[in-house]
Amino acid sequence: MLPERFSQCHKLEKPVQRMLYLFMISLLFLGSSNCMRIVDLTHEQSISTIFWPGNPQYNFTILFRNFSGSYWYESNSFSTAEHGGTHVDSPAHFYKGGWRTQQIPMEKLVGRGAIINVKQKASTNPDYRVSVADLIDYEDTYGRIPSGAVVIMNSGWSDKYPDPNAVFNTTNPSDPNTFHFPAWHEDAASWLINKRNINIIGVDTPSTDYGQSKTFPVHILLGKHNKIGVENVGFLDQIPESGSTVFVAVVKLRDGSGGPARVFAMVDEGKDQCTSGSNCQFYSASLLIAIILFVLTQKY
């Protein structure tokens, strides 16, 4: 039989061990936690939203905006075509049998961001199309584009939004034959689909096919392979060309060929770049609490 004093010490051993364990986890976690910056890549939906010719314009109607008795109350009605502003092209948009909007798996709407900077080339050639050579140059700098990536062209066109004459680069924005803006070459899109198995191909212009396209081969390729297109992405200069995660939160529209999307990126800034505008404190605290709760529920 153990002496009583030794027995009492033994009873304290497990709680003390547990507290030491939690303390060590806290130190290790807080020492390695990073900041996550959230960046909005979406143009707002409004009366200035840009649509391809032939689509109805955006409409916003205030149903009620006033006091109702003792409280304030607001309610509105809005209508919009699917393909306007920052939006998704579902595979069904240009391919019979492709996924409609509500059929797109959630995991296909997020991926590591690969931002292909062609601003200099597009500034001298508004009909520029991103090439396979551009993608190889990107990989020479940042490494292999990962499977499931969200690959977006940055041509600098976002700065022109929402002026339709500037975005379509024409004096007649109702005539697609006069459009001149950059996008993807079908060879580059095919390379990304077949050799890198990306989730999404995007542009900061109105179409994944360049302005002068008449046959829309990139749209057809994306649809055929159930890949997602996203158009009129904004503010790409605010995220790094590599090192982000991009989310394309399209409205879950039944039978849709696309739909408005809230596109945003999460950027890992590293623990040395934490600012008051980052969400590092929230993420760190949340994960630390989860770890502590898990440990407390375990039997020792």
C-alpha positions in Angstrom: 0.0 0.0 0.0 1.3 3.5 -0.9 1.9 6.1 1.8 -1.0 8.6 2.1 1.3 11.6 1.2 2.5 9.9 -2.0 -1.1 9.0 -2.9 -2.2 12.7 -2.6 0.7 13.8 -4.8 -0.3 11.2 -7.4 -3.8 12.5 -7.4 -2.5 15.9 -8.4 -0.3 14.5 -11.2 -2.8 14.3 -13.9 -4.4 17.8 -13.6 -0.9 19.3 -13.4 0.2 17.3 -16.4 -2.8 18.5 -18.3 -2.2 22.2 -17.4 1.4 21.9 -18.5 0.3 20.3 -21.7 -2.1 23.1 -22.4 0.5 25.7 -21.6 3.0 24.2 -24.0 0.4 24.0 -26.8 -0.5 27.7 -26.3 3.2 28.8 -26.5 3.8 26.7 -29.6 0.6 27.8 -31.4 0.9 31.5 -30.6 4.5 31.5 -31.6 3.7 30.1 -35.0 0.3 31.6 -35.8 0.0 33.8 -38.9 -2.2 36.6 -40.0 -4.9 36.1 -42.6 -5.9 39.1 -44.7 -9.2 39.0 -46.5 -9.4 40.9 -49.8 -12.6 41.6 -51.7 -12.2 41.0 -55.5 -15.8 41.9 -56.4 -17.4 44.9 -58.2 -20.6 45.9 -56.6 -24.0 45.0 -58.1 -25.7 48.3 -59.0 -27.3 50.3 -61.8 -23.7 50.7 -63.1 -23.2 46.9 -63.4 -21.8 46.0 -66.9 -23.6 43.4 -68.9 -23.0 41.8 -72.3 -25.3 43.4 -75.0 -28.7 41.8 -75.1 -29.1 41.3 -71.4 -31.6 43.3 -69.3 -30.1 46.0 -67.1 -29.9 45.7 -63.3 -33.0 46.9 -61.4 -33.3 47.8 -57.8 -36.6 48.8 -56.2 -37.1 50.0 -52.7 -40.2 48.4 -51.3 -40.0 50.0 -47.9 -37.4 52.2 -46.2 -38.8 54.0 -43.2 -39.9 53.7 -39.6 -42.6 51.1 -39.0 -44.0 52.0 -35.6 -41.2 52.1 -33.1 -38.5 50.4 -35.3 -36.7 51.0 -38.6 -37.4 48.6 -41.4 -35.9 48.2 -44.9 -36.9 45.8 -47.7 -36.0 45.9 -51.4 -36.5 44.0 -54.6 -33.8 43.5 -57.3 -33.5 41.8 -60.6 -30.4 41.0 -62.7 -29.2 38.9 -65.6 -26.9 36.1 -64.6 -23.9 37.4 -66.6 -23.2 40.8 -65.3 -20.5 42.4 -63.1 -18.4 40.0 -61.2 -20.0 36.7 -62.0 -19.6 33.0 -62.7 -20.0 31.2 -66.0 -21.3 27.7 -65.2 -20.3 24.9 -67.5 -23.8 24.8 -68.9 -23.4 28.4 -70.2 -21.6 27.1 -73.4 -21.9 23.3 -73.2 -25.1 21.2 -73.2 -25.1 18.8 -70.3 -22.5 20.8 -68.3 -23.1 21.6 -64.6 -25.7 24.2 -64.0 -25.0 26.6 -61.2 -26.6 24.7 -58.3 -24.8 21.5 -59.4 -21.3 22.9 -59.0 -19.6 21.2 -56.1 -18.5 23.6 -53.4 -15.0 22.3 -53.5 -14.7 23.5 -57.1 -15.4 27.1 -56.1 -12.2 27.5 -54.1 -8.5 27.0 -54.8 -5.0 28.4 -54.4 -4.7 31.6 -56.3 -2.4 32.0 -59.4 -2.6 35.5 -60.7 -1.1 35.8 -64.2 0.1 39.4 -64.7 -0.1 40.5 -68.3 -0.7 44.2 -67.7 2.3 45.4 -69.7 1.4 43.2 -72.7 -2.3 44.2 -72.6 -1.4 47.9 -72.4 0.2 47.8 -75.8 -2.1 45.1 -77.3 -5.8 45.2 -76.1 -6.5 42.0 -78.0 -3.8 40.1 -76.1 -4.5 36.5 -75.1 -2.7 34.8 -72.2 -0.5 32.1 -73.7 1.1 28.9 -72.6 4.4 30.8 -72.5 3.0 33.2 -69.9 2.0 30.2 -67.8 5.5 28.6 -68.1 7.0 32.0 -67.1 4.8 32.1 -64.1 5.8 28.6 -63.0 9.5 29.5 -63.5 9.0 32.3 -60.9 6.5 30.8 -58.5 6.6 27.0 -59.0 4.0 24.6 -60.4 0.4 25.8 -60.5 -1.3 23.4 -58.1 -4.2 21.1 -58.9 -7.5 22.7 -58.1 -6.1 26.3 -58.5 -8.0 29.4 -59.3 -6.0 31.0 -62.2 -6.9 34.6 -63.0 -5.6 36.9 -65.6 -4.6 40.4 -64.3 -4.6 42.7 -67.3 -5.2 45.9 -65.3 -8.7 46.1 -66.9 -10.3 46.3 -63.4 -9.3 50.0 -63.3 -11.6 50.7 -66.2 -14.7 49.4 -64.5 -17.6 50.4 -64.6 -17.2 52.6 -67.6 -18.6 50.5 -70.4 -16.8 52.3 -73.2 -13.5 51.7 -71.4 -14.2 48.1 -70.4 -15.3 47.0 -73.8 -12.7 49.4 -75.3 -15.1 50.8 -77.9 -17.2 53.9 -78.6 -20.2 51.6 -79.2 -20.6 49.2 -76.3 -23.8 47.8 -77.7 -21.9 46.2 -80.7 -19.7 43.2 -79.8 -18.0 43.4 -83.2 -16.2 46.5 -81.9 -14.9 45.1 -78.6 -11.2 45.0 -77.9 -10.1 43.6 -74.6 -7.7 40.8 -73.5 -8.5 37.3 -72.2 -7.3 33.7 -72.5 -6.0 31.9 -75.6 -7.7 28.5 -76.0 -4.3 26.8 -76.0 -3.5 28.2 -72.5 -6.9 27.2 -71.2 -6.5 23.7 -72.6 -3.0 23.5 -71.0 -4.4 24.5 -67.6 -7.3 22.0 -67.8 -5.4 19.0 -69.1 -1.9 19.5 -67.5 -2.8 21.3 -64.2 -6.4 20.2 -63.5 -7.4 23.7 -62.3 -10.8 24.5 -60.8 -11.4 28.0 -62.2 -10.1 30.2 -65.0 -10.9 33.9 -64.5 -10.4 37.3 -66.0 -10.6 41.0 -65.0 -12.4 41.7 -68.3 -16.0 40.9 -69.4 -15.2 37.5 -71.0 -12.8 34.6 -70.8 -12.6 34.9 -74.6 -11.0 38.1 -75.9 -13.1 40.9 -77.3 -12.8 40.0 -80.9 -13.8 36.3 -80.5 -16.6 35.1 -82.6 -16.6 31.4 -81.7 -15.8 31.5 -77.9 -13.5 28.5 -77.8 -12.4 29.1 -74.1 -16.0 29.1 -73.0 -16.6 25.9 -74.8 -13.5 24.2 -73.4 -14.5 25.2 -69.9 -18.0 23.9 -70.3 -16.9 20.6 -71.9 -14.6 19.8 -69.0 -16.9 21.1 -66.2 -14.6 23.9 -65.3 -15.8 27.2 -64.0 -15.2 30.7 -65.5 -15.3 33.9 -63.5 -15.4 37.3 -65.2 -15.0 40.9 -64.2 -12.9 40.1 -61.2 -11.7 43.2 -59.5 -8.8 44.6 -57.5 -6.2 41.9 -58.3 -3.3 44.2 -57.5 -4.3 43.9 -53.8 -3.3 40.2 -53.6 0.1 38.5 -54.4 0.5 36.6 -57.7 1.1 33.5 -55.6 0.2 32.8 -52.0 -3.5 33.4 -51.7 -6.6 31.2 -51.6 -9.5 32.5 -53.8 -13.1 31.8 -53.0 -15.8 32.2 -55.7 -19.1 32.4 -53.8 -21.7 32.3 -56.6 -25.4 32.4 -55.7 -26.9 28.9 -55.7 -29.3 29.5 -58.6 -31.3 26.5 -59.7 -31.0 25.8 -63.5 -28.7 28.7 -63.8 -26.0 29.1 -66.5 -24.1 31.3 -64.1 -24.8 34.0 -61.6 -23.5 36.9 -59.6 -20.6 36.0 -57.3 -18.8 37.5 -54.3 -15.2 36.7 -55.1 -12.6 37.2 -52.3 -9.1 36.1 -51.4 -7.5 35.0 -48.2 -3.8 36.0 -48.0 -1.4 34.6 -45.4 0.7 37.6 -44.4 2.9 35.8 -41.9 3.2 36.5 -38.2 5.6 39.4 -38.7 3.0 41.3 -40.8 0.1 41.3 -38.4 -1.9 44.5 -38.5 -5.0 45.8 -36.8 -6.8 45.2 -40.1 -6.0 41.5 -40.2 -8.0 38.7 -38.9 -5.0 36.9 -37.2 -6.2 37.6 -33.7 -9.6 36.0 -34.4 -8.2 32.9 -36.2 -5.5 32.4 -33.6 -7.9 32.7 -30.7 -10.6 30.5 -32.3 -8.1 27.7 -33.1 -6.5 27.9 -29.7 -9.8 27.7 -27.9 -10.7 24.7 -30.1 -7.4 22.9 -29.2 -7.9 23.6 -25.5 -11.5 22.3 -25.5 -10.3 19.2 -27.3 -7.6 18.6 -24.7 -10.0 19.2 -21.8 -12.4 16.5 -23.1 -9.7 13.8 -23.4 -9.2 11.2 -20.7 -5.7 10.9 -19.2 
